[in-house]
Structures are given as structure tokens and as C-alpha cells.
Amino acid sequence: AVVPKPRLSKPKDTRFVLRPYRRIPTWRVLYYLCGECVGKGVVTNLSQSGMRIQGEHTVEPGLDMALRLTLADDGPTIEIERAMVRWVDGYDFGLDFVRISPLAAKHVAHALNQQIRAYQTPS
């Protein structure tokens, strides 16, 4: 397998923007569909407005994808109709949710709340 050179690519008009939502570390398998490729990846962090993926394809900023994932071992499979690639670093990339159903957004919020509570519970 050819390992891509690490490179961070961003759209030319990108500027620093504060994140509106907290990002939560996670490790969930997902499937993505973009144009002519279908891929499998791992969600390494999640927020209400997007996620970071370790994928199996190189992608480019601005690419739209559809996503399918399960956020809990016993949870439903959710679909995110449209997410856009915002940045790329090798096989890692960041996505912003562009079109997400209210039900899918509710499942994302629930998963985030569960994780936040787990981090706040003293051991």
C-alpha cells in the first residue's frame, strides 16, 4: 500500500473560526459515499456540527459525501444526507454536516451527551 505524504490542505478562502460545538473523542466505524467511491472509515472525534474521519481514500476539500454510522453499540444506524470535506491531512479529513435530518441530529446530540457525562463521572 502506498502511504500518502502528510499534507494539510485547506480551501484557499479558509480563515480561523471558533468552533460552535464541543468535540468529543470517539472510535466509531462509518461508511461514506462520495461521487464514485464508497469507503469505510473511523470517526475519531464528533461534534454537533461535524466530525473527524480516518478514511481509506484520499479526498479533497469541498467534496460532498453521504454518511452511515452507528453511534452506540446498541443504537440505530443513522444517515447523514450530506457532509462536506473541510480539510484533509493524508487519509484523515474533517467534515461539516450540511444536511442532517432532525432525527439523526438528535442521535448525534444524545451520543455527545452520553460521552460528556462519562467524562465527568469521577472514577
Disulfide bonds with the S-S distance in Angstrom:
none
